[in-house]
Amino acid sequence: MNSLGFDKEPAKTRVVVAMSGGVDSSVTAALLAEQGYDVVGITLQLYDHGMAVGRKGACCAGQDIYDAHRVAEKLAIPHYVLDYESKFSQSVMDDFADSYLRGETPIPCVRCNQRVKFRDMLATAKDLGADCLATGHYVRRVMGANGPELHRAVDDNKDQSYFLFTTTREQLDFLRFPLGEMSKKETRALAERFNLPVASKPDSQDICFVPNGDYASVVSKLRPGAIDPGEIVDLQGNVLGQHEGIIHFTVGQRKGLNIGTRDGESNAPLYVIRVDATAKRVYVGPKEALAQINVPLREINWLDHAAPNEDIPVTVKLRSAQAPLPGHFRMSDTGAILTLHEPAFGVAPGQAGVIYQGDRVLGGGWISAS
């Protein structure tokens, strides 16, 4: 077996590498080329390249496509750029905007992996005669008793398993993640050793199509009615103030409420408890009102060989940067229910609940209510 798990020489193993123009995917391509694999680079143009020219930390547009091309030239591998702007707009950007209009807090990177990169790019890789598709994600693919399993990366600080919970078992069979055993420091060192032109390029910080992290301006352009004003109310429905659009708020948020001093109240900090998109109301209350034990999930993707028909002990991440929380998982008629051992605060609809046993990702779903 070669290092990618195929019973043939690396030179006879074609690997398509998803190249975003960043350090991680560039090192992935360089590592596989050095090992003698038949490497082909693919970059997706996902949105108007003019939005990203000169921006640092973006991906899949403008400068980043050029950077991916420079890396491919350095490695002497074929490189193709595919125009997926229309698909990305329909599958990711429109969903992003509509999710905010429903009072949710979306994760477009998950939708991009689910609906574009691991679906359309994977199909393209197969059309090119590839044996597998390799990416620069920090996650591990581990062979288990029932086939490949998805596991957390060795580097907890870079682990991206939360963003890959929608990966299917069929996709996982075709995917490879060469960086899963490495730290970011090791990846940077490899970029220097390979003398890659992106070795000092900064990591992506914002959502790729959201300049400067200004979500509201992007959503308002996609959905002009998204910034309609409304009321900020307490849990009894008393009006405390006005807002300029529900897209400015997420469950658990404390800053930016602009309510001011409340006569006759303790003036303890208030948090966003719920966003009523239909009424354009933002409900606020004390931190204890955020406490949630039962978390309903929809659109369940299960990576184990069979979904459980009874409660099972798990840990769960409800935010990408959050430590896993202990609890139990069970399927329901409409999706699944997570029952946490201790209350979680700031559980936001539109985020994901990703289920783990140890380092292994069992699956997950979208949080449907707070």
N, C-alpha and C positions, 0 to 999 in steps of 0.2 A: 504494500500500500504506500502511495506517496503521501505527502504531508496534508493533502486535502481529502484523503480517504478513497482515492481511486486506484484500482489495481492496474496501473500502467505508468509509464514514464511521464515526468512532468512535461516534457516537450510535446507529448501526444495528448495532453490535457488542456483543453481550451477554457480559459477563465475570462469572463467579462467582468470588469471592475467598474463599479459606479463611481465616477470621478466628479466631485463637486467643485474642484479647484482649491480645496482646503488641504491642510497638512495631513489629516488622518487618511483620507482616501488616496492621496498621493503616495504616502508611505506604503499603503496596502498594495498599490500597483507596483511600486519599486521592489518590495519584498518578494512578490510572486514572480516578477521578471527576473530577479536575481537567482531565484530557485529554479529557473529554467522553464517555467510554464509558458504556454502560448497565450499571452495576455492581450486583451483588446479593451481599450478604454471607451466608456460611453458617458457623455455628459448630457443632461436634460436642460434645455432652456425652458424655464417654467413661467417666466413672466417677462414683461417688456424690459429688455436689457438696459434701456435708458434710465430706468429707475435706480439701477445699481451701479452705474459707472462711477468710479471713484470712491464708492463706499467700501469701508473695511468691514470684514466679518459677515458679508452676505454670502449667498451661494446660488448657483444655478442661473446666473445672469451676468451680463457685462464683463467686468474684470475677471470674474471667477471662471467663466468659460475660457477666457484667454489664458488664465493661469493653468487650467487643466490641460490645455493644448500645449503649453510650454513644457509641462511635466512629461506629457506623452512624447514630445520630441526628444527630451533629455533621455528618456528610457528607450527610445526607438521602438515604440509600440504603435499600432494603429489606434486612431482616436476618432470617434464620431460624435457629432452634436445633433441631438434630436429635438425638434420643436414640439414641445408638449404644452405650449402656453394655453391653448384652448381647453385642453383636458384639465390642466391645473386650475384654471379659472373656475370651471364648472364644478370640479370635484373637491376643491380645497378652499379657494377664496370665497365662493358663494356660500359654502357651508359655514365658514368662519363668520361671515356677516350675519347669516340667518340665525346662527347659534346665539350671538349677542342679542339679536332682536327677540329671542325667546327668553331672555334673562339668564342665559347660561354663560359659562366661562370656557371657551373652546380651547382645544389643543391642536392647532393645524398641522403640527409636525407629525402627529400620529395619523391623521387623515392622509397626509402626503405619502407616508410609508405604506399605508393600507391601500390607497386608491390609485397611486401613481407609481411609486418606486418599486414596490414589491408585487405589483400586478402587471403594469404595462412594461416596465423595464425588464422584469423577469421574462416576460413573453418575448421581448426583443432579443434577450440573451439566448433564449432557446432557438429563435429563428437564425441566429448567427452560428448555431452549432455548438454552443458552449456546453461544457459539462457542469458548470456551476456559475453562480453570480456572487462575487465577493464585494463587500462594502467595508467602509472604515468605521462602522459602529463599534462601540465598546460594549460587547456582549459576547457570551460564549455559546457555542453549539456543541453539546456533549452527547455522545452516543449512549443511549439507555437500553433497557431490556426490550422496549417496544419501539425503538427507533430514535431519531435525533430529538434532543430536548433543548429548550432555551434556558440558559442560566445567566445569572448576573455576572458582570465583568469582575476580574480580579481587583481592579482599581475602583473602589466604592465611589470615589469623587467623580469619576467619569462614566460610571455605569449608565447605559441608555436602555436597559430592559423595559423600563416603564413606557417608553415611546414605541416599543415593538410588540406590545401585547396582542395586537390584532394579527400578527403573523400566523398564517395557517400551518398545519402540519405538512401539507404538500409543499408550501413555499420553503419551510425550514429544511426540507429534504434537499432542496436545490441551492440553498444559501450557505455562504461561508463568511466567517468573521475573524480574520487573521489577527486583529488587535485586541481581542478579548482577554488575552493573558498578559497584556502589557499595561504599564502606566503611561500617562501622558508625557512624563519626563523621558521615558524610554523612546516613545514615538518621536519626540522632538530630536532626540539624539540620533535616531536613524535618519531623519530628514537631513540633518547636517552631514552625516556620513555619506549619504547618497548624493549630497550636494544639490538638493532639489531647489528650484527657484522659489518655492513657497516655504522654505524652511523656517523663516522668521514671521510668517503671516499669522496675524492674531486669530484666535478662535471666533467662531460666530457667536454673537451675543443675543441678537434680536431675531424675531420671526423674519424670515428672508424678505417677505414682501411688505413689511411694516417699517418704513424709514424712521429711525430715531425712536422706535418703540411707541409711536403715537397711533395706538390702535383706533382711537375714536375717529381720527381724520380719514383713515382707510375705510372704516365701516360706513362712515357718512357719505363717502364717494360712491361706494357700492350700493348703499341703500339710503337715499337722501332723506327719508323720514325717520332715520335712526336717532336723530338728536332732538326729537320732540321733548319739550319740557314736561315735568310732572311734579308730584309731591313726594317729600320725604316725611314719613309718618312713624309714630311709635307703634308698639305691638297692639295698642288699643285703638289705633286708627287716628289718633290725634295728629294734626299737621304740625310738623316742626320746622319745615322749610321747603324750598323748591330746588329742583335739580334741572340740568340742561341735557338730559338724555340718560336712559338706563344703561347705555353702553359704557358709562364712566364708572360702573359699580360692579363689584363681585362679592359674593358671600364671604364674610370674615373681614372685609375691608374696614379700616378705622379712619384713615386719613382722607381728606377731601370731602367730608360731609358738609362742612360750612354751615353748621347749625347754630353755633354760638352758645351763649349762656342761656340756660333754661330756668325761668323763674320757678321757685319752689321745688326745684329738683336737686338731687345730690350732685349733679354734674359729673357723675362717674362717666368714664369713656363709653361711647356708643359704637356699635359695630353693625355692619350690614348683616341682617338676619335672613332676609328674603327679598328677591326682586320679582315683582308682579308685572310681567311684560304687557299683559292685556290692559291693565289699568294704568300702566306707566308709573307705578308706585314703587318706592324703595322703602322697605321696612327696616327700622333700626331698633336695637335694644342692647341690654347688657351682655357681657361676654358669656355668662352662664346660659343665655338663650341660644347660643351657638352649639351647645353640647348635643352630640348625636351618637347614639349607640347602634341603631339599625340603619344601614345604608343600602338603598335599593339600586340595582344595576340593570341596564338594558343592553341589548346587542352583545350577548355573551359570546366570546371566542374562547374555546377550551382546547388547550394544547396537549393535555393528557390523553391517553388512549380512549377514555370514556368519561363523560361528565358524571359527577357523583349523584347518587339518588338519596343521599342522606347528608346530615351535617358532617363536615370535615374540619379539623383544626388547620388554620392557615395563618400566615401573616399577610398584610395588605398595605400597599402604598396608595394613598388618596391624593397625593401631590408628588410631582417628580422629585422634588428636593427633600421630601419627608422621609424619615426613617420608617421602616415597616412596622405596622401595629399588629399585635396578636388578636385573633378573633376566630370566628367560625363562618363557613361558607355553605350555603345551600341553594339549590335551584328552586325557582318558583314558577307559577303559571305564566308570568309576564317577563321573567328574566332570572334574577337571582337576588338574594339578600345576604349582606354581610352583617354579622352581629359582632361588634367589637367588645373586647373585655373591659376596656375603659373608654369613656366618651372621647370623641374627636371634636375639634373645634374648627369651624370654617370649612365644612364639607360643601363643596360647590358643585351644583349641577353643571354638566358639560365637561367636567374633569373626569379622569379615569380612576377606577378601582382595580388595581393590578394584584393578582393573587399569587402568592409564593408559598412554597414549602422549602425551607432552607434557602439555597441560592437558586432553586429552580422556579421558573415562571410556569404556573399551571394554566394561566389564562387571565381573563379580566373582562370588564365591561365598562359602559359609560354610566356615571352617576346620574340618576334620573330625578332625584328630589333631595331637598335639604330639610 
